[in-house]
Amino acid sequence: MYLLLLAVLLPWTTLCAEVAIPLKRKTLLMRWSKWSTEYDDSITANPKSMWQRRPLPGLHPRQGTNQLPFFGQREQKDHDGLVQAQDNDDYYHFLFLTEITIGTPPQHFLANVDINWSDVFVPSSDCTLDPDVGKLCIPRRKYNASASSTYAANGRPTALFYFWIDTKGKISQDLLEVGGLEVSGQQFEEATFWETLYPTWWSPQESAFGLARLSPQHFKTIHANSPLQNLVGRNMLDKNVFTLELPQTDETPGELVLGGYNESKLGPNSLTLPISHQMDGHNRGILFLASCGWQVNISSLTFDAPEWQDQPLNIDLEGYTAIISNSIDYISFPFSKMKPMEDYLRLDQREDLDCSWRTNLPNLTVSFGDHGDITLTPTQYLSWVENEKDEVRCEFPFSMMYFGDQEEHEKDFIILGTPFLQSLYSVFDMDNETISFAIREDWG
């Protein structure tokens, strides 16, 4: 009788789940000079292109000129024995990839996991029909609607701009699966036009799996619920939380958990911070990131005194909002906060260093008012990368935010990007509107 009752109830019962999804970091080595040249060439060759130069809100490209007291990249000593930084044209961009499938039978795509994004998009099998831009679709897996028995047409025209990828297409609807969780009727952009701004013209990314708490305010969006929003709205998760452990390098694993967290990884020294609802940025890049819903109040950053300084450096951030991001590759500040730090450390933005010199850099303490603080060692806040010679380097993680003429309007925001998150166990709680952080035992 009980089995019969269970069989009757199951069709109306939502099964809740907690799933662990592997993440792999892919580092893209790019050059600003090559990006600029290929951008100009594309405009000349295709004047109807959707390309527009859109500076990232977490990065201000600039060449290195400062003197480094004990370390530097492409070292060259001057007559005083100090290390002179050379111009550095390299830029490292991190993707955090996992596999999703769409359709029945499943069609596989590599998606970038991004806490500041919501829309799903994939290349369409029709995207090669335009000879001018079809070459950018050829190496990628493409969604074939006619091959899926669960496909439903919508057809509403769409256009997206996802960091370095520009698309146009139409809304389609199909079964999406990630980590064993199936989201029926997921709306996504089937991109019939695909153009990349990556300076190398190549990225393995074919989609994005967005973890934004809210639907970001963006001038290009498909106006549809994300898979995460559907999972939450349909009560498909054990808990309406997700956790992130970002991969340390391209060779080490990371993990996204949907629906739960490991209490032992948080421990007694973890911080739980309430979400800030500050979203009044005037710059559309900042407004976009802030509208994703993962930001907290911050009070200060403090650097311990390195060997060449007598006093620690305290950067007052009282009244500032910190946007949490794994899609911005830096910890980024307005100029008024970045310049004193740069002078104090005697380092330029976008330096990459010999990792053996990281012990000369100071610890960094990030304070969140009465909620506590987190102290990161140089090993924890420097990103490990490989340059074009396959040499392991450590990337300087701080950058000035670019606002154009609107800097003064955005002075109360900073971005705690990948260098902040990469050594933390992070729990994002959608019901309680909190973010919890704990130092990971497997790093530094």
C-alpha positions in Angstrom: 0.0 0.0 0.0 2.8 2.4 0.9 4.6 1.6 -2.4 1.4 2.3 -4.3 0.9 5.7 -2.4 4.5 6.6 -3.2 4.0 5.8 -6.9 0.9 8.0 -7.0 2.7 10.9 -5.2 5.9 10.8 -7.2 4.7 12.6 -10.3 3.7 15.6 -8.2 6.8 15.5 -6.0 9.9 17.6 -6.7 13.1 15.6 -6.0 15.7 17.9 -4.4 19.3 17.4 -5.0 22.9 18.4 -4.1 25.4 17.8 -6.9 29.1 18.4 -7.3 30.3 19.6 -10.7 34.0 19.6 -11.7 35.6 22.8 -12.9 38.7 23.1 -15.1 40.6 26.4 -15.4 41.7 27.4 -18.9 44.1 30.4 -19.1 44.1 32.4 -22.3 47.3 34.3 -22.9 46.5 37.4 -24.9 48.3 40.5 -26.1 46.8 44.0 -26.1 48.8 45.0 -29.2 47.5 42.0 -31.1 44.0 42.6 -29.9 44.1 46.2 -31.0 45.5 45.3 -34.5 42.9 42.5 -35.1 40.1 44.7 -33.8 41.0 47.4 -36.4 41.5 44.8 -39.1 38.0 43.4 -38.4 36.3 46.8 -38.6 38.0 47.4 -41.9 37.1 44.0 -43.3 33.5 44.0 -42.0 32.1 47.5 -41.4 28.7 46.0 -40.5 30.3 44.0 -37.7 28.9 44.3 -34.1 32.4 44.8 -32.8 32.6 47.7 -30.3 35.5 48.4 -28.1 34.1 47.9 -24.6 36.8 48.2 -21.8 36.3 45.7 -19.0 35.3 47.4 -15.8 38.0 45.5 -13.9 41.0 46.4 -16.1 42.8 49.4 -17.3 45.6 48.5 -19.8 48.8 50.2 -19.2 52.5 49.4 -19.6 55.0 48.8 -16.8 57.5 51.5 -15.9 58.1 51.3 -12.1 61.3 50.1 -10.5 60.9 46.9 -8.5 63.2 46.6 -5.4 63.6 42.8 -5.3 61.6 41.3 -8.1 60.2 41.9 -11.6 59.4 40.3 -14.8 61.9 40.2 -17.7 64.5 41.5 -15.3 67.0 44.2 -16.2 69.0 46.0 -13.4 69.8 49.6 -13.6 72.9 51.3 -12.2 71.4 51.4 -8.7 70.9 47.6 -8.6 67.1 47.9 -8.7 65.1 45.8 -11.1 63.6 47.7 -14.0 60.2 46.4 -15.2 59.9 46.0 -18.9 56.9 46.7 -21.0 54.5 43.8 -20.6 51.9 43.3 -23.4 50.6 40.1 -22.0 47.2 39.6 -20.4 46.0 36.4 -18.8 42.2 35.7 -18.9 40.8 32.8 -16.9 37.9 30.6 -17.9 36.3 28.1 -15.4 34.9 25.4 -17.6 32.4 22.6 -17.1 30.2 20.6 -19.5 26.5 21.1 -20.0 24.2 19.3 -22.4 21.2 20.6 -24.3 18.6 18.5 -26.1 17.5 14.8 -26.3 19.7 13.0 -27.1 22.2 15.3 -25.3 24.4 17.7 -27.3 27.5 18.6 -25.3 29.0 22.1 -24.8 31.8 23.6 -22.7 30.4 26.4 -20.5 32.2 29.0 -18.5 30.9 29.1 -15.0 30.3 32.7 -14.1 28.7 34.2 -10.9 28.1 37.5 -12.8 26.1 36.1 -15.7 22.7 34.4 -16.3 21.9 33.9 -20.0 22.6 30.6 -21.7 23.9 30.7 -25.3 25.3 28.1 -27.8 26.4 28.3 -31.4 23.7 27.1 -33.8 24.2 24.7 -36.6 23.1 27.6 -38.8 25.9 29.9 -37.7 28.2 28.8 -40.5 25.8 30.0 -43.2 27.3 33.5 -43.2 30.7 33.2 -45.0 32.0 36.4 -43.4 31.8 35.2 -39.8 31.1 31.5 -40.2 34.7 30.6 -39.8 34.5 31.4 -36.1 31.8 28.8 -35.7 33.4 26.0 -37.6 35.8 24.7 -34.8 33.0 24.7 -32.2 30.3 22.2 -31.4 26.9 23.5 -32.6 23.4 23.0 -31.4 21.2 21.2 -33.9 17.5 21.8 -33.1 16.2 19.3 -35.6 18.2 16.5 -33.9 16.5 17.0 -30.5 13.1 15.5 -29.6 12.6 17.9 -26.7 13.2 21.1 -28.7 10.5 23.8 -28.8 10.7 26.7 -31.1 10.4 30.3 -29.9 12.1 32.4 -32.5 12.3 35.7 -30.7 15.4 37.6 -32.0 18.3 38.0 -29.6 21.7 39.7 -29.3 24.2 39.1 -26.5 27.6 40.4 -25.6 29.5 38.2 -23.2 32.9 39.7 -22.4 34.8 38.7 -25.5 32.0 37.0 -27.4 29.4 38.9 -29.5 26.3 37.0 -30.8 23.0 37.3 -32.5 20.4 34.7 -32.9 17.0 33.5 -31.6 15.4 32.1 -28.5 15.0 28.3 -28.4 13.8 26.0 -25.7 15.1 22.6 -24.8 16.2 20.3 -22.0 19.4 21.4 -20.3 21.4 19.1 -18.1 24.3 20.0 -15.7 25.8 17.7 -13.2 23.0 15.2 -13.5 20.3 17.9 -12.9 17.8 18.3 -15.7 16.1 21.6 -16.4 13.2 21.1 -18.8 12.1 23.9 -21.0 15.3 26.0 -20.6 15.3 29.1 -22.8 18.6 30.0 -24.4 20.0 31.8 -27.3 20.7 29.7 -30.4 23.4 31.9 -31.9 23.3 32.1 -35.7 26.0 34.9 -35.6 29.1 34.4 -33.5 32.0 36.8 -33.4 34.9 36.7 -30.9 37.0 39.6 -29.6 39.7 37.2 -28.2 43.0 38.5 -29.6 43.9 34.9 -30.6 40.5 34.5 -32.2 40.1 31.3 -30.2 38.6 30.2 -27.0 37.3 26.7 -26.1 34.2 28.3 -24.5 30.9 27.4 -26.3 28.4 28.7 -23.7 28.1 30.1 -20.2 26.6 28.7 -17.0 25.5 31.8 -15.1 25.2 31.9 -11.3 24.0 35.4 -10.9 21.5 35.9 -8.0 19.5 38.3 -10.0 19.1 38.9 -13.7 21.8 41.4 -14.7 20.9 44.7 -16.1 22.5 44.7 -19.5 21.9 46.4 -22.8 21.9 42.9 -24.4 20.0 40.1 -22.7 17.6 37.4 -23.7 15.2 38.2 -20.8 14.9 34.6 -19.6 15.4 32.7 -16.3 18.9 31.2 -15.9 19.2 27.4 -15.2 20.1 28.4 -11.6 16.9 30.5 -11.3 14.9 27.7 -12.7 16.4 25.2 -10.3 15.6 27.5 -7.3 12.1 28.4 -8.6 11.2 24.7 -9.1 12.5 23.6 -5.7 15.0 21.2 -7.3 17.9 21.9 -4.8 18.4 20.6 -1.3 19.3 24.1 -0.3 19.2 27.3 -2.4 23.0 27.7 -2.2 26.0 27.0 -4.3 29.7 26.7 -3.4 32.8 27.5 -5.4 36.3 26.2 -5.1 38.2 27.6 -8.1 41.0 25.6 -9.7 44.5 26.9 -8.6 46.1 26.2 -12.0 45.1 24.8 -15.4 46.2 21.4 -14.1 44.5 21.3 -10.7 40.7 20.5 -10.3 38.1 22.8 -8.9 34.5 22.3 -8.0 31.0 23.9 -8.1 28.4 22.4 -5.8 24.7 23.2 -6.4 22.3 22.7 -3.5 24.6 22.4 -0.5 27.9 23.1 1.2 30.4 21.3 3.4 30.2 22.7 6.9 33.7 21.3 7.8 35.2 23.4 5.0 33.8 26.6 6.5 35.0 26.0 10.0 35.0 28.3 13.0 37.1 31.0 11.3 34.7 31.6 8.3 33.1 34.9 7.6 29.4 35.3 6.7 28.6 38.6 5.0 25.2 40.0 4.2 24.5 41.0 0.6 24.7 44.7 -0.2 21.9 46.0 -2.5 23.9 48.9 -3.8 23.2 49.1 -7.6 23.3 52.8 -8.5 26.4 52.8 -10.6 26.3 55.1 -13.6 28.9 53.2 -15.7 27.1 50.4 -17.5 30.0 47.9 -16.8 29.7 48.5 -13.0 25.9 48.6 -13.2 26.0 45.2 -14.9 28.3 43.6 -12.4 26.4 45.1 -9.4 23.0 44.1 -10.7 24.1 40.4 -10.6 23.4 40.5 -6.9 26.7 39.3 -5.4 28.3 42.3 -3.6 29.1 43.1 0.0 30.1 46.1 2.1 33.9 46.5 2.6 35.8 48.8 5.0 39.5 48.6 4.2 42.5 46.8 2.7 45.8 46.6 4.6 49.2 45.5 3.3 51.8 44.4 5.9 55.0 46.4 5.6 57.4 44.7 3.1 61.1 44.9 3.5 61.5 48.2 1.7 58.8 50.0 3.6 58.7 51.2 7.3 54.9 51.2 7.8 52.0 49.1 6.6 49.6 50.6 4.0 46.0 51.0 5.0 43.5 51.8 2.2 40.3 53.2 3.6 37.3 51.8 1.9 34.6 52.8 4.4 31.3 53.2 2.5 32.6 51.2 -0.5 30.8 48.2 -2.1 32.9 45.2 -3.1 31.5 43.3 -6.2 32.5 39.6 -5.9 33.5 38.2 -9.3 35.2 35.2 -10.9 35.0 36.7 -14.4 37.2 39.7 -13.6 40.8 38.6 -13.4 41.9 41.3 -11.0 41.2 42.9 -7.7 40.3 46.3 -9.1 40.1 49.8 -7.7 39.4 53.4 -8.8 42.5 55.4 -9.6 42.4 57.3 -6.2 42.8 53.9 -4.4 45.0 52.1 -6.9 47.8 54.8 -7.2 48.9 54.7 -3.5 49.0 50.9 -3.6 51.0 50.8 -6.8 53.5 53.3 -5.4 53.8 51.5 -2.1 54.4 48.1 -3.7 56.6 49.7 -6.5 54.8 47.5 -9.0 52.9 48.3 -12.1 49.5 46.8 -13.1 49.7 43.7 -15.2 53.2 42.7 -14.1 53.9 39.0 -13.9 56.7 37.9 -11.6 59.0 35.1 -11.0 57.1 33.1 -8.4 60.3 32.6 -6.3 60.0 36.3 -5.4 56.5 36.1 -4.0 57.8 35.8 -0.4 59.0 39.4 -0.7 55.5 40.7 -1.1 53.4 41.5 1.9 50.3 39.8 3.3 46.9 41.4 2.3 44.1 41.8 4.8 40.6 42.5 3.5 38.3 43.9 6.2 34.5 43.8 6.2 33.7 46.1 9.1 32.3 44.4 12.2 31.9 41.1 10.3 35.6 40.4 10.4 38.5 40.2 7.9 40.4 37.7 5.7 44.2 37.7 5.4 45.7 36.4 2.2 49.4 35.5 1.7 51.1 36.4 -1.6 50.9 32.7 -2.5 47.2 32.9 -2.1 46.5 36.2 -4.0 49.0 35.8 -6.9 47.7 33.8 -9.8 49.9 31.1 -11.2 50.2 31.2 -15.0 52.4 30.1 -17.9 53.9 32.6 -20.3 54.5 32.0 -24.0 57.8 30.2 -23.1 55.9 27.8 -20.8 57.6 29.4 -17.8 55.6 29.5 -14.6 54.9 33.1 -13.5 52.9 34.8 -10.8 50.6 37.5 -12.0 50.3 40.8 -10.1 46.6 40.8 -9.1 45.7 44.5 -8.7 44.4 46.7 -11.4 42.7 50.1 -11.9 39.1 50.1 -13.0 38.4 51.9 -16.2 35.4 54.3 -16.2 36.2 56.6 -19.0 34.7 60.0 -18.1 32.6 58.6 -15.3 35.2 57.7 -12.7 33.9 60.1 -10.0 30.5 58.5 -10.2 31.9 55.0 -9.6 34.4 55.8 -6.9 32.5 53.8 -4.2 32.9 50.4 -5.9 35.8 47.9 -6.0 35.9 44.5 -7.6 37.2 41.4 -5.6 37.9 39.2 -8.6 39.5 35.8 -9.2 42.7 36.5 -7.1 40.5 37.1 -4.1 38.2 34.0 -4.6 40.8 31.5 -5.8 42.1 30.6 -2.3 38.7 30.7 -0.6 35.9 28.2 -0.1 32.9 30.4 -0.9 29.2 29.7 -0.1 26.6 31.8 -1.9 23.2 31.6 -0.2 20.3 32.9 -2.2 17.6 32.5 0.5 19.5 34.2 3.3 21.2 36.7 0.9 24.7 36.0 2.4 28.1 35.0 1.1 30.4 33.0 3.4 34.2 32.7 3.0 36.8 30.5 4.5 40.5 30.0 3.7 41.0 26.7 1.8 43.3 24.2 3.5 44.6 23.0 0.1 46.1 26.3 -0.8 48.8 28.4 0.8 
